[in-house]
Amino acid sequence: MNALTGMEKFSHLEDKIYLTIEYAKKLRDEKERLEVEVEGLRRDTATAIADKRIADEKVAALLAERDSIQLKVEAMLEAIASIDEEVAQAARG
């Protein structure tokens, strides 16, 4: 067996410590990047929710307007139909 000397063991331990430090730095940087990304996603989500509320309100207003127009058109068609009947009776009469 090839036994390591004291300096070789120390050097090996030193390498492991530096690798661990670099790994910890990398994890910290990644954590910071993810925190920024999460904050951006939270802002985007809040904006999307607000936009959805506005869109829902517009859809509700447009549906109400459509119903109102539909009632007016139906009333006009009924008026036209009654005029047609009156004209037809007058022509016969």
DSSP file (Angstrom, degrees, kcal/mol; ACC not computed):
  #  RESIDUE AA STRUCTURE BP1 BP2  ACC     N-H-->O    O-->H-N    N-H-->O    O-->H-N    TCO  KAPPA ALPHA  PHI   PSI    X-CA   Y-CA   Z-CA
    1    1 A M              0   0    0      0, 0.0     2,-0.9     0, 0.0     0, 0.0   0.000 360.0 360.0 360.0 143.6    0.0    0.0    0.0
    2    2 A N        -     0   0    0      0, 0.0     2,-0.2     0, 0.0     0, 0.0  -0.838 360.0-152.8 -98.5 105.2    1.1    3.4   -0.8
    3    3 A A        -     0   0    0     -2,-0.9     2,-0.3     1,-0.1     0, 0.0  -0.560  13.7-124.1 -81.2 139.5    0.7    5.5    2.3
    4    4 A L        -     0   0    0     -2,-0.2     2,-0.1     1,-0.1    -1,-0.1  -0.596  23.6-124.7 -82.1 143.7    0.1    9.3    1.9
    5    5 A T     >  -     0   0    0     -2,-0.3     4,-2.3     1,-0.1     5,-0.2  -0.329  29.2-101.8 -78.4 169.1    2.5   11.6    3.7
    6    6 A G  H  > S+     0   0    0      1,-0.2     4,-2.3     2,-0.2     5,-0.1   0.884 123.0  49.1 -58.8 -41.6    1.2   14.3    6.1
    7    7 A M  H  > S+     0   0    0      2,-0.2     4,-2.6     1,-0.2    -1,-0.2   0.865 109.8  51.4 -69.5 -36.1    1.6   17.0    3.5
    8    8 A E  H  > S+     0   0    0      2,-0.2     4,-2.4     1,-0.2    -2,-0.2   0.909 111.0  48.0 -66.6 -40.8   -0.2   15.0    0.8
    9    9 A K  H  X S+     0   0    0     -4,-2.3     4,-2.4     2,-0.2    -2,-0.2   0.921 113.1  48.5 -63.3 -43.2   -3.1   14.4    3.2
   10   10 A F  H  X S+     0   0    0     -4,-2.3     4,-2.5     2,-0.2    -2,-0.2   0.910 111.7  49.1 -63.6 -42.3   -3.2   18.1    4.0
   11   11 A S  H  X S+     0   0    0     -4,-2.6     4,-2.3     2,-0.2    -1,-0.2   0.890 110.8  50.4 -63.8 -40.6   -3.1   19.1    0.4
   12   12 A H  H  X S+     0   0    0     -4,-2.4     4,-1.9     2,-0.2    -2,-0.2   0.913 111.8  47.5 -64.2 -43.2   -5.9   16.7   -0.4
   13   13 A L  H  X S+     0   0    0     -4,-2.4     4,-2.3     2,-0.2    -2,-0.2   0.897 110.1  53.3 -64.4 -40.7   -8.0   18.1    2.4
   14   14 A E  H  X S+     0   0    0     -4,-2.5     4,-2.5     1,-0.2    -2,-0.2   0.912 107.3  51.3 -61.1 -43.6   -7.2   21.6    1.2
   15   15 A D  H  X S+     0   0    0     -4,-2.3     4,-2.4     1,-0.2    -1,-0.2   0.911 109.9  49.7 -59.4 -43.5   -8.4   20.7   -2.3
   16   16 A K  H  X S+     0   0    0     -4,-1.9     4,-2.3     2,-0.2    -1,-0.2   0.890 109.8  51.2 -63.7 -39.6  -11.7   19.4   -0.9
   17   17 A I  H  X S+     0   0    0     -4,-2.3     4,-2.4     2,-0.2    -2,-0.2   0.935 111.0  47.4 -64.4 -45.5  -12.2   22.5    1.2
   18   18 A Y  H  X S+     0   0    0     -4,-2.5     4,-2.4     1,-0.2    -2,-0.2   0.893 112.0  50.2 -64.0 -39.1  -11.7   24.8   -1.8
   19   19 A L  H  X S+     0   0    0     -4,-2.4     4,-2.3     2,-0.2    -1,-0.2   0.901 110.9  49.8 -63.5 -39.7  -14.0   22.7   -3.9
   20   20 A T  H  X S+     0   0    0     -4,-2.3     4,-2.4     2,-0.2    -2,-0.2   0.899 110.2  50.3 -65.4 -40.7  -16.6   22.9   -1.1
   21   21 A I  H  X S+     0   0    0     -4,-2.4     4,-2.3     2,-0.2    -2,-0.2   0.923 111.3  48.2 -63.2 -44.9  -16.2   26.7   -1.0
   22   22 A E  H  X S+     0   0    0     -4,-2.4     4,-2.5     1,-0.2    -2,-0.2   0.895 111.6  50.3 -62.5 -40.5  -16.7   27.0   -4.8
   23   23 A Y  H  X S+     0   0    0     -4,-2.3     4,-2.5     2,-0.2    -1,-0.2   0.908 109.9  50.1 -64.0 -41.9  -19.8   24.7   -4.6
   24   24 A A  H  X S+     0   0    0     -4,-2.4     4,-2.3     2,-0.2    -2,-0.2   0.899 111.0  49.4 -63.6 -40.8  -21.2   26.9   -1.8
   25   25 A K  H  X S+     0   0    0     -4,-2.3     4,-2.7     2,-0.2     5,-0.2   0.919 110.7  50.3 -62.5 -43.5  -20.6   30.0   -3.8
   26   26 A K  H  X S+     0   0    0     -4,-2.5     4,-2.4     1,-0.2    -2,-0.2   0.916 111.2  48.3 -61.7 -43.1  -22.3   28.4   -6.8
   27   27 A L  H  X S+     0   0    0     -4,-2.5     4,-2.4     2,-0.2    -1,-0.2   0.893 111.3  50.4 -64.5 -39.9  -25.3   27.4   -4.7
   28   28 A R  H  X S+     0   0    0     -4,-2.3     4,-2.4     2,-0.2    -2,-0.2   0.922 111.5  48.0 -64.6 -43.6  -25.6   31.0   -3.3
   29   29 A D  H  X S+     0   0    0     -4,-2.7     4,-2.4     1,-0.2    -2,-0.2   0.912 112.6  48.7 -62.5 -42.6  -25.4   32.5   -6.7
   30   30 A E  H  X S+     0   0    0     -4,-2.4     4,-2.5    -5,-0.2    -1,-0.2   0.896 110.0  52.1 -64.6 -40.1  -28.1   30.1   -8.0
   31   31 A K  H  X S+     0   0    0     -4,-2.4     4,-2.3     2,-0.2    -2,-0.2   0.925 110.6  47.7 -61.4 -45.1  -30.3   30.9   -5.0
   32   32 A E  H  X S+     0   0    0     -4,-2.4     4,-2.1     2,-0.2    -2,-0.2   0.915 111.8  50.0 -62.9 -42.8  -30.0   34.6   -5.6
   33   33 A R  H  X S+     0   0    0     -4,-2.4     4,-2.3     1,-0.2    -1,-0.2   0.912 111.9  48.1 -62.3 -42.0  -30.8   34.1   -9.3
   34   34 A L  H  X S+     0   0    0     -4,-2.5     4,-2.8     2,-0.2    -1,-0.2   0.865 108.3  54.3 -68.0 -35.8  -33.8   32.0   -8.4
   35   35 A E  H  X S+     0   0    0     -4,-2.3     4,-2.2     2,-0.2    -1,-0.2   0.907 109.9  47.3 -63.6 -40.9  -35.1   34.6   -5.9
   36   36 A V  H  X S+     0   0    0     -4,-2.1     4,-2.2     2,-0.2    -2,-0.2   0.920 113.1  49.0 -64.2 -43.4  -34.9   37.3   -8.6
   37   37 A E  H  X S+     0   0    0     -4,-2.3     4,-2.4     1,-0.2    -2,-0.2   0.910 110.1  50.7 -63.6 -42.0  -36.8   35.0  -11.0
   38   38 A V  H  X S+     0   0    0     -4,-2.8     4,-2.4     2,-0.2    -1,-0.2   0.912 109.2  51.2 -61.9 -42.8  -39.4   34.1   -8.4
   39   39 A E  H  X S+     0   0    0     -4,-2.2     4,-2.2     1,-0.2    -1,-0.2   0.910 110.2  49.5 -62.1 -41.4  -40.0   37.8   -7.7
   40   40 A G  H  X S+     0   0    0     -4,-2.2     4,-2.6     1,-0.2    -1,-0.2   0.907 110.6  50.0 -62.7 -41.6  -40.4   38.5  -11.4
   41   41 A L  H  X S+     0   0    0     -4,-2.4     4,-2.5     2,-0.2    -2,-0.2   0.873 108.3  53.1 -65.6 -36.4  -42.9   35.6  -11.7
   42   42 A R  H  X S+     0   0    0     -4,-2.4     4,-2.5     2,-0.2    -2,-0.2   0.923 110.9  46.6 -63.4 -43.1  -44.9   37.0   -8.7
   43   43 A R  H  X S+     0   0    0     -4,-2.2     4,-2.5     2,-0.2    -2,-0.2   0.928 112.8  49.5 -63.6 -44.1  -45.1   40.4  -10.4
   44   44 A D  H  X S+     0   0    0     -4,-2.6     4,-2.5     1,-0.2    -2,-0.2   0.895 111.2  49.9 -61.6 -40.1  -46.1   38.7  -13.7
   45   45 A T  H  X S+     0   0    0     -4,-2.5     4,-2.5     2,-0.2    -1,-0.2   0.922 110.0  49.6 -65.1 -44.5  -48.8   36.7  -11.9
   46   46 A A  H  X S+     0   0    0     -4,-2.5     4,-2.2     1,-0.2    -2,-0.2   0.911 112.7  48.0 -60.9 -42.1  -50.2   39.8  -10.1
   47   47 A T  H  X S+     0   0    0     -4,-2.5     4,-2.8     2,-0.2    -2,-0.2   0.915 111.2  50.4 -63.9 -43.4  -50.3   41.6  -13.5
   48   48 A A  H  X S+     0   0    0     -4,-2.5     4,-2.3     2,-0.2    -2,-0.2   0.889 109.9  50.3 -63.1 -39.6  -52.0   38.6  -15.1
   49   49 A I  H  X S+     0   0    0     -4,-2.5     4,-2.2     2,-0.2    -1,-0.2   0.919 112.0  47.4 -65.1 -43.2  -54.6   38.4  -12.4
   50   50 A A  H  X S+     0   0    0     -4,-2.2     4,-2.2     1,-0.2    -2,-0.2   0.919 112.3  49.7 -64.0 -43.0  -55.4   42.1  -12.7
   51   51 A D  H  X S+     0   0    0     -4,-2.8     4,-2.6     1,-0.2    -2,-0.2   0.883 109.4  52.3 -62.3 -38.3  -55.6   41.8  -16.5
   52   52 A K  H  X S+     0   0    0     -4,-2.3     4,-2.9     2,-0.2    -1,-0.2   0.907 107.8  51.1 -65.1 -41.7  -58.0   38.8  -16.1
   53   53 A R  H  X S+     0   0    0     -4,-2.2     4,-2.2     2,-0.2    -2,-0.2   0.928 111.8  47.3 -61.3 -43.9  -60.2   40.9  -13.8
   54   54 A I  H  X S+     0   0    0     -4,-2.2     4,-2.3     1,-0.2    -2,-0.2   0.927 113.0  48.7 -62.9 -44.3  -60.4   43.7  -16.3
   55   55 A A  H  X S+     0   0    0     -4,-2.6     4,-2.7     1,-0.2    -2,-0.2   0.902 110.1  51.8 -62.9 -41.4  -61.1   41.2  -19.2
   56   56 A D  H  X S+     0   0    0     -4,-2.9     4,-2.4     1,-0.2    -1,-0.2   0.899 110.0  49.2 -62.0 -40.5  -63.8   39.6  -17.1
   57   57 A E  H  X S+     0   0    0     -4,-2.2     4,-2.3     2,-0.2    -2,-0.2   0.909 111.9  48.6 -64.8 -41.9  -65.4   43.0  -16.5
   58   58 A K  H  X S+     0   0    0     -4,-2.3     4,-2.8     2,-0.2    -2,-0.2   0.911 111.0  50.2 -64.9 -42.2  -65.3   43.8  -20.2
   59   59 A V  H  X S+     0   0    0     -4,-2.7     4,-2.6     2,-0.2    -2,-0.2   0.923 110.6  49.8 -61.9 -43.8  -66.8   40.5  -21.2
   60   60 A A  H  X S+     0   0    0     -4,-2.4     4,-2.1     1,-0.2    -1,-0.2   0.910 112.2  47.7 -61.6 -41.9  -69.6   41.0  -18.7
   61   61 A A  H  X S+     0   0    0     -4,-2.3     4,-2.4     2,-0.2    -2,-0.2   0.913 112.8  48.5 -65.6 -42.3  -70.3   44.5  -20.1
   62   62 A L  H  X S+     0   0    0     -4,-2.8     4,-2.6     2,-0.2    -2,-0.2   0.878 110.7  50.8 -66.5 -37.5  -70.2   43.2  -23.6
   63   63 A L  H  X S+     0   0    0     -4,-2.6     4,-2.4     2,-0.2    -1,-0.2   0.901 110.9  48.7 -65.8 -40.2  -72.6   40.3  -22.8
   64   64 A A  H  X S+     0   0    0     -4,-2.1     4,-2.2     2,-0.2    -2,-0.2   0.914 112.6  48.5 -64.3 -42.4  -75.0   42.7  -21.1
   65   65 A E  H  X S+     0   0    0     -4,-2.4     4,-2.6     2,-0.2    -2,-0.2   0.903 110.4  51.6 -63.6 -41.2  -74.8   45.0  -24.2
   66   66 A R  H  X S+     0   0    0     -4,-2.6     4,-2.6     1,-0.2    -2,-0.2   0.919 109.7  49.2 -61.5 -43.8  -75.4   42.0  -26.5
   67   67 A D  H  X S+     0   0    0     -4,-2.4     4,-2.1     2,-0.2    -1,-0.2   0.897 111.3  50.0 -62.6 -40.2  -78.5   41.0  -24.5
   68   68 A S  H  X S+     0   0    0     -4,-2.2     4,-2.0     2,-0.2    -2,-0.2   0.923 112.6  46.2 -64.1 -44.9  -79.8   44.6  -24.6
   69   69 A I  H  X S+     0   0    0     -4,-2.6     4,-2.7     1,-0.2     5,-0.2   0.895 110.0  54.6 -64.4 -40.0  -79.3   44.7  -28.4
   70   70 A Q  H  X S+     0   0    0     -4,-2.6     4,-2.4     1,-0.2    -1,-0.2   0.909 108.0  49.1 -61.6 -41.7  -80.9   41.3  -28.8
   71   71 A L  H  X S+     0   0    0     -4,-2.1     4,-2.2     2,-0.2    -1,-0.2   0.909 111.8  48.9 -63.6 -41.2  -84.0   42.5  -27.0
   72   72 A K  H  X S+     0   0    0     -4,-2.0     4,-2.3     2,-0.2    -2,-0.2   0.912 111.6  48.9 -65.0 -42.1  -84.2   45.6  -29.2
   73   73 A V  H  X S+     0   0    0     -4,-2.7     4,-2.6     2,-0.2    -2,-0.2   0.910 110.9  50.2 -64.3 -42.3  -83.8   43.6  -32.4
   74   74 A E  H  X S+     0   0    0     -4,-2.4     4,-2.3     1,-0.2    -1,-0.2   0.900 110.5  50.0 -62.6 -40.2  -86.5   41.2  -31.2
   75   75 A A  H  X S+     0   0    0     -4,-2.2     4,-2.1     2,-0.2    -2,-0.2   0.901 111.4  48.7 -64.9 -40.2  -88.8   44.1  -30.5
   76   76 A M  H  X S+     0   0    0     -4,-2.3     4,-2.7     2,-0.2    -2,-0.2   0.905 110.8  50.5 -65.5 -41.1  -88.1   45.6  -33.9
   77   77 A L  H  X S+     0   0    0     -4,-2.6     4,-2.6     2,-0.2    -2,-0.2   0.894 110.5  49.3 -64.2 -39.2  -88.8   42.2  -35.6
   78   78 A E  H  X S+     0   0    0     -4,-2.3     4,-2.3     2,-0.2    -1,-0.2   0.898 111.3  49.7 -64.8 -39.2  -92.1   41.9  -33.7
   79   79 A A  H  X S+     0   0    0     -4,-2.1     4,-2.1     2,-0.2    -2,-0.2   0.914 112.0  47.8 -65.4 -42.3  -93.0   45.4  -34.8
   80   80 A I  H  X S+     0   0    0     -4,-2.7     4,-2.6     1,-0.2    -2,-0.2   0.914 111.1  51.5 -63.6 -42.2  -92.2   44.6  -38.4
   81   81 A A  H  X S+     0   0    0     -4,-2.6     4,-1.9     1,-0.2    -2,-0.2   0.900 110.2  48.1 -63.2 -40.0  -94.2   41.4  -38.2
   82   82 A S  H  X S+     0   0    0     -4,-2.3     4,-2.1     2,-0.2    -1,-0.2   0.871 111.4  50.4 -69.9 -34.8  -97.2   43.2  -36.9
   83   83 A I  H  X S+     0   0    0     -4,-2.1     4,-2.7     2,-0.2     5,-0.2   0.915 108.7  52.7 -66.1 -42.1  -97.0   45.9  -39.6
   84   84 A D  H  X S+     0   0    0     -4,-2.6     4,-2.5     1,-0.2    -2,-0.2   0.898 110.0  48.6 -59.4 -40.8  -96.8   43.1  -42.2
   85   85 A E  H  X S+     0   0    0     -4,-1.9     4,-2.4     2,-0.2    -1,-0.2   0.912 111.5  49.0 -66.3 -41.4  -99.9   41.6  -40.8
   86   86 A E  H  X S+     0   0    0     -4,-2.1     4,-2.2     2,-0.2    -2,-0.2   0.901 112.8  47.7 -63.7 -41.4 -101.7   45.0  -40.8
   87   87 A V  H  X S+     0   0    0     -4,-2.7     4,-2.3     2,-0.2    -2,-0.2   0.906 111.6  50.6 -65.6 -42.6 -100.6   45.6  -44.5
   88   88 A A  H  X S+     0   0    0     -4,-2.5     4,-1.5    -5,-0.2    -2,-0.2   0.907 112.5  46.4 -64.4 -41.0 -101.7   42.1  -45.5
   89   89 A Q  H  X S+     0   0    0     -4,-2.4     4,-2.1     2,-0.2    -1,-0.2   0.882 112.3  50.6 -68.4 -37.6 -105.2   42.6  -43.9
   90   90 A A  H  < S+     0   0    0     -4,-2.2    -2,-0.2     1,-0.2    -1,-0.2   0.883 109.0  51.3 -66.8 -37.6 -105.6   46.1  -45.4
   91   91 A A  H  < S+     0   0    0     -4,-2.3    -1,-0.2     1,-0.2    -2,-0.2   0.847 116.0  41.5 -68.2 -33.4 -104.7   44.7  -48.8
   92   92 A R  H  <        0   0    0     -4,-1.5    -2,-0.2     1,-0.2    -1,-0.2   0.816 360.0 360.0 -77.5 -33.0 -107.3   42.0  -48.4
   93   93 A G     <        0   0    0     -4,-2.1    -1,-0.2    -5,-0.2    -2,-0.2   0.370 360.0 360.0 -79.6 360.0 -109.9   44.2  -46.9
